[in-house]
Every structure is written in C-alpha cells, then in structure tokens.
C-alpha cells in the first residue's frame, strides 16, 4: 500500500482539506481525513484532482502546432497542411511522434486518451504488411508515455456525402469498403486490457456514406463509438443536400447514437438535434481550443448539458494540450455567446475534464475507494495559481502547474518531469523530420 497525503483533494463535487489517499494494485483503497502527513506518507503538493480524460485526439496533428497561421489559413487550408504532415508519417515516425505527444498529455495531467485514428495505410493507400501497424504504434506510444488509450479506429470511405472516392491524399485514411474496415478492426486487439482498449469511430457523415453507418454501429458492439458531428456548416449543408436531414438525424436513423456513443464537436446543431442526442444518451466531446483555432463556431454546450448529454473535453488537433484551457474554453465561450457568467460551475468543469466513461474506462474520474488510482496534483504556489481559492483552481491553473501525475497507481510525472525525460526534446526530434521534409 502506498499512502499519499495532500493539503487539498477534489472529492465528489468539491474540495476537502487534509486528505490521505491509500493506493494498492492500481486502485484507491482508502480516502480519509488526516490533519497532517505522517512518516511514510508521500506528500503531494497543492490540490489533487482525478486524472483527466482527453476524449478526442489525433496525435499526428501535434506536428501542426504553430505552423498553420500564415496567410490567414481557413479550415480547408488547415486541412491541406494536415494532409502534408500525414503524408510524411510511417509507423516508426508515428510511434516517435505519438509517444512524445502522449508524454505531453501526461505532463498536463491526462491519464487516458481517446485516439480517433484514421491514418491507417501507406501513402498510396495500400495496407502495410501488418494492416494495423499504425494502430499498434499508437497503442505502444501510450504504453511508453504511461497513459491509457482507447484506440478509436475510424471508418473513412468517401470524400463527401455523395460517396465520391477519397481524394488521393485521403487514401491512407480509407479502407476499400465497410466490410474491409470491419475485418481489419476485428484483428486489432489490445494485448493488455488494463492499458489499452479498442473502440471504433465513424469519421463523419462526409467520410462514411449512410449505407455503411449501420455496419459501423454493429462493429462497436458495447464499446465506445465516436463520430465527428456538425463541426462546420458546410457539413450540414452537404448532408441536407444528399439525405434531406441533419448529420445528427442521419446518425440516429443509422443506429449510431446511444449511451456508448460520443458526438465530437456538435457545434452547429438544431433544437431537434440536441433533443435526439440527449434522448439517446449520447456523450459530447467539446474541443474548444480546436474549435476556436479553426473558427468553427461556439457549440450549444449548456443546452446539451441541460438536455442531459454528458459533456467531455478533447484537445483534438493539439493547438494546445491543456485540459484547464479546454475547461475554461467551455465556460468562457458560453460567457461570450450568452452574455452571462457562471454557465458551468467549477464542479461541472472538473466533471467534463474527467469523462473517462466516454472512452469505456469504468471507475475512473473520481477519487473514491475502489476507483482507479489516477491522481493529478496541481501546484497552488505558482505565479499563476498563488492566492487562488483551491475550489476555483480550475479557473487559474494551467498544464504547467501540474506537479505529479499517477496513472493506475504508477507515478508517470513527478515534480513536473516525465519519467521519459525532456518531452520538448522528444517532440522536436519527432516533428523536425516531418516538417522539414518537402511537401
Ligand atoms: Zn477530430
């Protein structure tokens, strides 16, 4: 049994001072009030929060950070740059980039990632000798970085809703048909269920024609199923033109929505869409820093939450990897759009930061007996956090204030340092060969 003591711990819906947490076998076995640490206790500084869940990631987009702002690129020119980066990656290069990216996530207090994986094949679209080589690289990357992964293998079949064949630069993402995708995903197995699990995704109603959507839903079984929904008005227009309904309605009629499903972005919704998402128990992954970076718009997060949808958060294209920033984006964007403060309480923001259920991980996201020992200690004495009310630390802290990160009982970050060493150097070594190569 390892015993931790912290001056502040997030328990239930708020902060308790002076708490001792006992950990054994990767689980929390006791949580108790203790006015001071005793010999044998490991002292965690600041406030201890449950480990964060990053419910939407494309690991390779990390190579785009700070490289897409020239000449005022639009969403579609950003996408061109993304294709250029994708074209440079092979399994070894992706392993290096994803390991560094997931290590950056660990530094930010993220203990589980939902990797929405669509970079499947060789640059010409032909499969690797091992057809899931890229997926296995992502699972191995998370293992090295010390965080859990739910690999959401994304079905990607067409260039648009009319079913046009993928553009040459989209061929790496694409399988010949939904049966071939499903057969490949069936071969994708986690060798260690404690660390990695397999889920599925439909890339979007642009990339998966309606006829293929029921097969994606069937492949999900009881596991997680994620899908990009209504990120851009153009996607809604195209879906209306092709099917005469919104993406949400199409996904609902195709059996995609439900308690295991997560709608990513959900930015441009109708009132009917919101009701359907709520009635089906679908979770939402809001990716605020990406949505603002790409000028997507502000989604109806408060309406979705009021309707009953669980709200989770994702760093998506990794313009920043900072779950505090994602949480604040949720509230601050609401403030700008509504003209009101206090749309999401600090407790609701912490709940959104810890949406592990969207990734199929039970017993995570809470500090309580029997739960996974995912603990994130955040300094309250930094230049950013000094003087803040611990109960409102989510409005002051950044990823740079994360001191210690424990994932399933294992210390991955201590004193703000990852066990792999200097994560900046790892990122540079992984990104430079990709971004200096000719497009
Ligand atoms: Zn995405």
Boltz pocket constraint, residues with backbone or C-beta under 6 A from the ligand:
constraints:
  - pocket:
      binder: B
      contacts: [[A, 56], [A, 58], [A, 116], [A, 228], [A, 264], [A, 316]]
      max_distance: 6.0
